[in-house]
Structures are given as structure tokens and as C-alpha cells.
Amino acid sequence: MILAASVAAGTVTAFGETVRAACGKGGAIAAAAKREGDGASPLGTWPIRAALLRPDRIAAPVTALPWRWLRVDDGWSDGAADPAYNRPIRHPHAHSAEQLWRDDHAYDIILVLGHNDAPPVPGLGSAIFFHCAQPDFRGTEGCVAVERGVLERWLPLLAPGDAVVIGD
């Protein structure tokens, strides 16, 4: 299954429906031009690698995707000098890293996208996820975000080999 995200329209289309989405606050950018911290969503087709879930906010899913529970100390490296760049880490961490256990519900459900991960190139963008949108649908740091209920509805329908296509 392809989930089609339109940055310009602010939508994602999949499973016979089109839903509102938040994308990068910096707009869309060619994947080769993506840089750490630019706030842009990278154009391209990004495989869904796995799901990360808050155990205190969601029940164990029925899904064919690989998944695991988030832990309080989980993070994702965004430090270009870090040997673990664009990889999961545990806090405390010696380099810059995003905190995945958040109070704002954005990361209650995270689908990890295969952007800049095979292998990661330092500085070309990290932590590109498909996750829960904020209530006001404000722009993300480069991710794609939809209402939590949509992710809950789609999670059982997703399988290895599915991808998110980010387009203009």
C-alpha cells in the first residue's frame, strides 16, 4: 500500500480516504537537498520500517508491521557528528538527540520512515516519521502527521513493504 502525502494540499490519501495532514513547516524539498533542521519534508517514496507506540496511551496493536513499545528514555539522534546519526538512542546521550517520550501526544504512535537510513548520511535529515498531528495541525519538523484516530485505524491495515510517498 502506498500512502500518498501532498505537502501543498495538506492531505494523505490511503485506504480509500483522504485525510487532513500536517507536513514540514519548511514545505517540501528534494531529498538530495534535505538538511538537518530545515523543517522541510523530503520528497520521495519512504518505506515504513516499523511502529513505535506509547504503552500508556495505546493498546497493543494488531499489525503486520514490526513494532515495539516506547520507553521513557528513547530518543533519535539528530547530531550530525554522532556515529548513531538518524538512529534510535537511549537518553542520556552524548550527542544531540530528539526525545521520543513526549507530553504533547505527537509521538503516541510513530511510523518510522526509511529516509536517509541505508546508510544514514550525517546532516541530510533525521527522524522523518509519520506520527500524530497536533490539534491545530501546525507544521512539523519534516514529518507527516495525521489525527491519532486515523493512525489507529490504519495501523492494522499496514504491512511490511508499504510506503509513504511525499509529494508537492
MARBA-3410 file (N, C-alpha, C, O; in Angstrom, 1 decimal):
168
0.8,-1.2,0.0,0.0,0.0,0.0,0.9,1.2,0.0,1.9,1.3,0.7 ~ 0.5,2.2,-0.8,1.2,3.5,-0.9,0.3,4.5,-0.2,-0.9,4.6,-0.5 ~ 0.8,5.2,0.8,0.1,6.3,1.4,0.7,7.6,0.8,1.9,7.9,0.9 ~ -0.2,8.3,0.1,0.2,9.5,-0.7,0.0,10.8,0.1,-1.1,11.2,0.4 ~ 1.1,11.4,0.5,1.1,12.7,1.3,1.3,13.8,0.3,2.3,13.8,-0.4
0.4,14.8,0.3,0.6,16.0,-0.5,0.9,17.1,0.4,0.1,17.6,1.2 ~ 2.1,17.7,0.3,2.5,18.8,1.2,1.7,20.0,0.9,1.2,20.7,1.8 ~ 1.5,20.3,-0.4,0.8,21.5,-0.8,-0.7,21.5,-0.4,-1.2,22.5,0.1 ~ -1.3,20.3,-0.5,-2.7,20.2,-0.1,-2.9,19.9,1.3,-4.0,20.2,1.9 ~ -1.9,19.5,2.0,-2.0,19.1,3.5,-2.9,17.9,3.7,-3.8,17.9,4.5
-2.7,16.9,2.8,-3.5,15.7,2.9,-2.7,14.4,2.8,-1.5,14.5,2.3 ~ -3.2,13.3,3.2,-2.7,12.0,3.0,-3.9,11.2,2.5,-5.0,11.2,3.0 ~ -3.6,10.4,1.4,-4.6,9.6,0.8,-4.2,8.1,0.9,-3.1,7.8,0.5 ~ -5.0,7.3,1.5,-4.7,5.9,1.7,-6.0,5.1,2.0,-6.9,5.7,2.6 ~ -6.1,3.9,1.7,-7.2,3.0,2.1,-8.5,3.6,1.8,-9.5,3.5,2.5
-8.6,4.2,0.6,-9.9,4.8,0.1,-10.3,6.1,0.7,-11.5,6.5,0.5 ~ -9.5,6.7,1.5,-9.9,8.0,2.1,-8.8,9.0,2.0,-7.6,8.7,1.9 ~ -9.1,10.3,2.0,-8.2,11.4,2.1,-8.4,12.1,3.3,-9.6,12.6,3.6 ~ -7.4,12.3,4.1,-7.5,13.0,5.4,-6.5,14.2,5.5,-5.5,14.3,4.8 ~ -6.9,15.1,6.4,-6.0,16.2,6.7,-4.7,15.8,7.2,-4.6,14.8,8.0
-3.6,16.5,6.8,-2.3,16.2,7.3,-1.5,17.4,7.6,-1.7,18.5,6.9 ~ -0.5,17.3,8.5,0.5,18.4,8.7,1.8,17.8,8.1,2.1,16.7,8.4 ~ 2.5,18.7,7.4,3.8,18.3,6.9,4.8,19.3,7.3,4.5,20.2,8.1 ~ 6.0,19.3,6.7,7.1,20.1,7.2,6.8,21.6,7.1,6.2,22.1,6.1 ~ 7.0,22.3,8.2,6.8,23.8,8.2,7.6,24.5,7.2,7.3,25.6,6.9
8.7,23.9,6.7,9.5,24.4,5.7,9.1,24.0,4.3,9.9,24.3,3.3 ~ 7.9,23.4,4.2,7.5,23.0,2.8,8.1,21.6,2.4,8.5,20.8,3.3 ~ 8.1,21.4,1.1,8.7,20.2,0.6,10.0,20.5,-0.1,10.2,21.6,-0.6 ~ 10.9,19.5,-0.1,12.3,19.7,-0.7,12.7,18.4,-1.3,12.4,17.3,-0.8 ~ 13.5,18.5,-2.3,14.1,17.3,-2.9,14.9,16.6,-1.9,15.6,17.2,-1.1
14.9,15.3,-1.8,15.6,14.5,-0.8,17.1,14.8,-0.8,17.7,14.9,0.3 ~ 17.7,15.0,-2.0,19.1,15.3,-2.0,19.4,16.7,-1.4,20.6,16.9,-1.0 ~ 18.5,17.6,-1.3,18.7,18.9,-0.8,18.3,19.0,0.7,18.5,20.0,1.3 ~ 17.7,17.9,1.3,17.3,17.9,2.7,18.5,18.1,3.6,19.5,17.5,3.4 ~ 18.3,19.0,4.6,19.4,19.2,5.6,18.8,19.2,7.0,17.6,19.5,7.2
19.6,18.7,7.9,19.1,18.7,9.3,18.7,20.0,9.8,19.4,21.0,9.6 ~ 17.5,20.1,10.3,16.9,21.3,10.9,16.3,22.3,10.0,15.9,23.3,10.4 ~ 16.1,21.9,8.7,15.5,22.8,7.7,14.0,22.8,7.8,13.3,23.7,7.2 ~ 13.4,21.9,8.5,11.9,21.8,8.7,11.1,21.4,7.5,9.9,21.6,7.4 ~ 11.8,20.9,6.5,11.2,20.5,5.2,10.9,19.0,5.1,11.7,18.2,5.7
9.8,18.7,4.5,9.5,17.3,4.2,10.3,16.8,3.0,10.1,17.5,1.9 ~ 11.0,15.7,3.0,11.7,15.2,1.8,10.8,14.6,0.8,10.1,13.6,1.2 ~ 10.9,15.0,-0.4,10.1,14.4,-1.5,10.6,13.1,-1.8,11.8,12.8,-1.8 ~ 9.7,12.1,-2.0,10.2,10.8,-2.4,9.3,9.7,-1.8,8.3,10.0,-1.2 ~ 9.7,8.5,-2.0,9.0,7.3,-1.5,9.8,6.7,-0.4,10.9,6.4,-0.5
9.2,6.7,0.8,9.9,6.3,2.0,9.2,5.0,2.6,8.0,5.1,3.1 ~ 9.8,3.9,2.6,9.2,2.7,3.2,9.0,2.9,4.7,9.7,3.6,5.4 ~ 7.9,2.2,5.1,7.6,2.2,6.6,8.4,1.1,7.2,8.1,-0.1,6.9 ~ 9.3,1.5,8.0,10.2,0.5,8.6,9.6,-0.2,9.8,9.7,-1.4,10.0 ~ 8.9,0.5,10.7,8.4,0.0,12.0,7.5,1.0,12.7,7.4,2.1,12.2
6.8,0.5,13.7,6.0,1.4,14.5,6.6,1.4,15.9,7.1,0.4,16.5 ~ 6.5,2.6,16.5,6.9,2.8,17.9,5.6,3.3,18.6,5.0,4.3,18.1 ~ 5.3,2.8,19.8,4.0,3.1,20.4,4.2,3.4,21.9,5.0,2.7,22.6 ~ 3.4,4.4,22.4,3.4,4.7,23.8,2.5,3.7,24.6,1.3,3.6,24.3 ~ 3.1,2.9,25.4,2.3,1.8,26.1,1.2,2.4,27.1,0.3,1.7,27.4
1.4,3.6,27.5,0.4,4.2,28.5,-0.7,4.9,27.7,-1.6,5.5,28.4 ~ -0.6,4.9,26.4,-1.6,5.7,25.6,-2.2,4.9,24.5,-3.2,5.4,23.8 ~ -1.8,3.7,24.2,-2.4,2.9,23.2,-2.3,1.4,23.6,-1.3,1.0,24.2 ~ -3.3,0.7,23.2,-3.3,-0.8,23.4,-2.4,-1.5,22.4,-2.0,-0.9,21.4 ~ -2.0,-2.7,22.8,-1.1,-3.5,21.8,-1.8,-3.6,20.5,-3.0,-4.0,20.5
-1.1,-3.2,19.4,-1.8,-3.2,18.1,-1.9,-4.6,17.5,-1.1,-5.5,17.8 ~ -2.8,-4.7,16.6,-2.9,-5.8,15.6,-2.3,-5.2,14.3,-3.0,-4.5,13.7 ~ -1.1,-5.6,14.0,-0.5,-5.1,12.8,0.6,-6.1,12.3,1.2,-6.8,13.1 ~ 0.8,-6.1,11.0,1.9,-6.9,10.4,3.2,-6.2,10.5,4.3,-6.8,10.2 ~ 3.2,-4.9,10.8,4.5,-4.2,10.9,5.3,-4.6,12.1,4.7,-4.9,13.1
6.6,-4.5,12.0,7.4,-4.7,13.2,7.1,-3.5,14.1,7.0,-2.4,13.6 ~ 7.0,-3.8,15.4,6.7,-2.7,16.3,7.3,-3.0,17.7,7.6,-4.1,18.0 ~ 7.4,-1.9,18.5,7.8,-2.1,19.9,7.3,-0.9,20.7,6.9,0.1,20.2 ~ 7.2,-1.1,22.0,6.8,-0.1,22.9,7.9,0.9,23.1,9.1,0.6,23.2 ~ 7.5,2.2,23.1,8.5,3.3,23.5,8.8,3.2,25.0,8.0,2.7,25.8
10.0,3.6,25.3,10.5,3.7,26.7,10.7,5.1,27.0,10.9,5.9,26.1 ~ 10.6,5.5,28.3,10.8,6.9,28.7,12.1,7.5,28.2,12.2,8.7,28.0 ~ 13.1,6.7,28.1,14.5,7.2,27.7,14.8,7.1,26.3,15.9,7.3,25.9 ~ 13.8,6.7,25.4,14.0,6.6,24.0,14.2,7.9,23.3,13.6,8.9,23.7 ~ 15.1,8.0,22.4,15.4,9.2,21.6,15.8,8.8,20.2,15.9,7.6,19.9
16.1,9.8,19.4,16.5,9.6,18.0,17.6,10.6,17.7,17.4,11.8,17.8 ~ 18.8,10.1,17.3,19.9,11.0,17.1,19.7,11.9,15.9,19.3,11.5,14.8 ~ 19.9,13.2,16.2,19.9,14.2,15.1,21.2,15.0,15.1,21.3,16.1,14.4 ~ 22.2,14.5,15.8,23.5,15.2,15.8,24.4,14.7,14.7,24.8,13.5,14.7 ~ 24.7,15.5,13.7,25.5,15.1,12.6,26.9,14.5,12.9,27.4,13.6,12.2
27.4,14.8,14.0,28.7,14.3,14.4,28.6,12.9,15.2,29.6,12.3,15.6 ~ 27.4,12.5,15.4,27.1,11.3,16.2,27.2,10.1,15.3,26.6,10.0,14.2 ~ 28.0,9.1,15.7,28.1,7.8,15.0,26.7,7.1,14.8,26.5,6.3,14.0 ~ 25.8,7.5,15.7,24.4,6.9,15.7,23.4,7.8,15.0,22.2,7.7,15.2 ~ 23.9,8.7,14.2,23.1,9.7,13.5,21.9,9.0,12.8,22.1,8.0,12.1
20.7,9.6,13.0,19.5,9.1,12.4,19.2,7.6,12.8,18.7,6.8,12.0 ~ 19.5,7.3,14.0,19.2,6.0,14.6,18.6,6.2,16.0,18.8,7.2,16.6 ~ 17.9,5.2,16.5,17.3,5.3,17.8,18.5,5.2,18.8,19.5,4.5,18.6 ~ 18.3,6.0,19.9,19.3,6.0,21.0,18.5,6.0,22.3,17.3,6.0,22.4 ~ 19.3,5.9,23.4,18.7,6.0,24.8,19.3,7.2,25.4,20.5,7.5,25.3
18.4,8.0,26.1,18.9,9.2,26.9,19.3,8.7,28.3,18.8,7.8,28.8 ~ 20.3,9.4,28.9,21.1,10.5,28.3,22.0,10.0,27.2,22.4,8.9,27.1 ~ 22.3,10.9,26.3,23.1,10.6,25.1,24.1,11.7,24.9,23.8,12.9,25.1 ~ 25.3,11.4,24.5,26.4,12.4,24.4,26.2,13.4,23.3,26.9,14.4,23.3 ~ 25.4,13.1,22.3,25.2,14.0,21.2,23.7,14.5,21.2,22.9,14.0,21.9
23.4,15.4,20.3,22.1,15.9,20.1,21.1,14.8,19.7,21.4,14.0,18.8 ~ 20.0,14.7,20.4,19.0,13.7,20.1,17.6,14.1,20.5,17.4,14.7,21.6 ~ 16.7,13.8,19.7,15.3,14.1,20.0,14.7,13.2,21.0,15.1,12.0,21.1 ~ 13.9,13.7,21.9,13.2,12.9,22.9,11.9,12.3,22.3,11.1,13.1,21.8 ~ 11.7,11.0,22.3,10.6,10.4,21.7,9.4,10.3,22.7,8.2,10.2,22.3
9.7,10.3,24.0,8.6,10.2,25.0,8.2,11.6,25.3,8.8,12.4,26.0 ~ 7.1,12.0,24.7,6.6,13.4,24.7,5.3,13.6,25.4,4.5,12.7,25.4 ~ 5.1,14.8,26.0,3.8,15.0,26.7,2.7,15.5,25.7,1.5,15.4,26.1 ~ 3.1,16.0,24.5,2.1,16.6,23.6,1.3,15.6,22.7,0.6,16.0,21.9 ~ 1.5,14.3,22.9,0.8,13.2,22.2,1.2,13.0,20.7,0.7,12.1,20.1
2.2,13.9,20.2,2.6,13.8,18.8,3.2,12.4,18.5,3.0,11.8,17.4 ~ 3.9,11.8,19.5,4.6,10.6,19.3,3.9,9.4,20.0,4.6,8.4,20.4 ~ 2.6,9.5,20.3,1.9,8.3,20.8,2.0,7.2,19.9,2.1,6.0,20.3 ~ 1.9,7.5,18.6,2.1,6.5,17.5,3.1,7.0,16.5,2.9,8.1,16.0 ~ 4.2,6.3,16.3,5.2,6.8,15.3,5.4,5.7,14.3,5.6,4.5,14.7
5.3,6.0,13.0,5.8,5.1,12.0,7.1,5.6,11.5,7.2,6.7,11.0 ~ 8.1,4.8,11.7,9.5,5.2,11.3,9.6,5.0,9.7,9.3,4.0,9.2 ~ 10.0,6.1,9.1,10.1,6.1,7.6,11.6,5.9,7.2,12.5,6.4,7.9 ~ 11.8,5.2,6.1,13.1,4.9,5.7,13.8,6.0,4.9,14.3,5.8,3.8 ~ 13.8,7.2,5.4,14.5,8.3,4.8,15.9,8.4,5.4,16.1,8.4,6.6
16.9,8.5,4.5,18.3,8.7,4.9,18.8,7.6,5.9,19.4,8.0,6.9 ~ 18.5,6.4,5.7,18.8,5.4,6.7,19.6,4.2,6.1,19.8,3.2,6.9 ~ 19.9,4.2,4.8,20.6,3.0,4.3,21.8,3.3,3.4,21.7,3.1,2.2 ~ 22.9,3.7,4.0,23.1,4.1,5.4,22.8,5.6,5.6,22.6,6.3,4.6 ~ 22.7,6.0,6.8,22.5,7.4,7.1,23.7,8.3,6.7,24.8,7.9,6.9
23.4,9.4,6.1,24.4,10.4,5.7,24.3,11.5,6.7,23.3,12.2,6.7 ~ 25.3,11.8,7.5,25.2,12.8,8.5,24.8,14.2,7.9,25.4,14.6,6.9 ~ 23.8,14.8,8.5,23.4,16.1,8.1,22.3,16.2,7.1,21.8,17.2,6.8 ~ 21.9,15.0,6.5,21.0,15.0,5.4,19.5,14.7,5.9,18.7,14.4,5.1 ~ 19.3,14.9,7.2,18.0,14.8,7.7,17.8,13.5,8.5,18.2,12.4,8.1
17.1,13.7,9.7,16.9,12.5,10.6,15.5,12.6,11.1,14.8,13.6,11.0 ~ 15.1,11.4,11.6,13.8,11.3,12.4,12.6,11.8,11.5,11.8,12.6,11.9 ~ 12.6,11.3,10.3,11.4,11.6,9.4,10.4,10.5,9.7,10.6,9.3,9.3 ~ 9.3,10.9,10.4,8.3,10.0,10.9,7.0,10.3,10.3,6.8,11.4,9.7 ~ 6.1,9.3,10.4,4.6,9.5,10.2,4.0,9.4,11.6,4.1,8.3,12.1
3.4,10.5,12.1,3.0,10.5,13.5,1.7,11.2,13.7,1.1,11.6,12.7 ~ 1.3,11.4,15.0,0.1,12.1,15.3,0.2,13.6,15.2,1.2,14.2,15.6 ~ -0.7,14.2,14.5,-0.7,15.7,14.4,-1.1,16.4,15.7,-1.8,15.8,16.5 ~ -0.7,17.6,15.8,-1.1,18.5,16.9,-2.5,18.9,16.6,-2.9,18.9,15.4 ~ -3.3,19.3,17.6,-4.7,19.6,17.4,-4.9,20.8,16.3,-5.9,20.8,15.6
-3.9,21.7,16.3,-4.0,22.8,15.3,-3.3,22.5,14.0,-3.3,23.3,13.1 ~ -2.9,21.3,13.8,-2.2,20.8,12.6,-1.1,21.7,12.1,-0.8,21.9,10.9 ~ -0.4,22.3,13.1,0.8,23.1,12.8,1.9,22.2,12.1,1.9,21.0,12.2 ~ 2.7,22.9,11.3,3.7,22.2,10.5,4.7,21.4,11.4,4.9,21.8,12.6 ~ 5.2,20.4,10.9,6.2,19.5,11.6,7.6,20.0,11.3,7.8,20.9,10.6
8.6,19.2,11.8,10.0,19.5,11.5,10.4,18.8,10.2,11.6,18.7,9.9 ~ 9.5,18.2,9.5,9.8,17.5,8.2,9.0,16.2,8.1,9.0,15.6,7.1 ~ 8.3,15.8,9.2,7.5,14.6,9.2,6.1,14.8,8.5,5.8,15.9,8.1 ~ 5.4,13.8,8.4,4.0,13.8,8.0,3.2,13.4,9.3,3.5,12.4,9.9 ~ 2.1,14.1,9.5,1.3,13.9,10.7,-0.2,13.9,10.4,-0.6,14.8,9.7
-0.9,13.0,11.0,-2.4,13.0,10.8,-3.0,12.8,12.2,-2.3,12.5,13.1 ~ -4.4,12.9,12.2,-5.0,12.7,13.5,-4.7,11.3,14.0,-4.6,10.3,13.3 ~ -4.6,11.2,15.4,-4.3,9.9,16.0,-5.3,8.8,15.6,-4.9,7.7,15.4 ~ -6.6,9.2,15.6,-7.6,8.2,15.2,-7.4,7.6,13.8,-7.7,6.4,13.6 ~ -6.8,8.4,12.9,-6.5,7.9,11.6,-5.4,6.8,11.7,-5.5,5.7,11.1
-4.3,7.2,12.4,-3.2,6.2,12.6,-3.7,4.9,13.3,-3.3,3.8,12.9 ~ -4.6,5.1,14.3,-5.1,3.9,14.9,-6.0,3.0,13.9,-5.9,1.8,14.0 ~ -6.7,3.7,13.1,-7.5,3.0,12.1,-6.6,2.3,11.0,-6.9,1.2,10.5 ~ -5.6,3.0,10.6,-4.7,2.4,9.5,-3.7,1.4,10.0,-3.3,0.6,9.2 ~ -3.3,1.5,11.2,-2.2,0.6,11.7,-2.5,-0.9,11.4,-1.5,-1.6,11.0
-3.7,-1.4,11.7,-3.9,-2.8,11.4,-3.9,-3.1,9.9,-3.8,-4.3,9.5 ~ -4.0,-2.1,9.0,-4.0,-2.3,7.6,-2.6,-2.3,7.0,-2.5,-2.7,5.8 ~ -1.7,-1.8,7.7,-0.3,-1.6,7.2,0.5,-2.9,7.3,0.3,-3.7,8.2 ~ 1.5,-3.1,6.4,2.3,-4.3,6.3,3.7,-3.9,5.8,3.9,-2.9,5.2 ~ 4.6,-4.8,6.1,6.0,-4.6,5.5,5.9,-4.4,4.0,5.1,-5.1,3.4
6.7,-3.5,3.5,6.6,-3.2,2.1,5.8,-2.0,1.8,5.9,-1.4,0.7 ~ 4.9,-1.5,2.7,4.1,-0.3,2.5,5.1,0.9,2.6,6.1,0.8,3.2 ~ 4.6,2.0,2.0,5.5,3.2,1.9,4.6,4.5,2.0,3.4,4.5,1.6 ~ 5.3,5.5,2.4,4.7,6.9,2.3,5.4,7.6,1.1,6.6,7.7,1.1 ~ 4.6,8.1,0.2,5.1,8.9,-0.9,4.8,10.4,-0.5,3.7,10.8,-0.4
5.9,11.2,-0.3,5.7,12.6,0.0,5.9,13.3,-1.3,6.9,13.3,-2.0 ~ 4.8,14.1,-1.7,4.9,14.8,-3.0,4.5,16.3,-2.7,4.0,16.6,-1.6 ~ 4.7,17.1,-3.7,4.4,18.6,-3.5,2.9,18.8,-3.3,2.5,19.9,-3.1
END
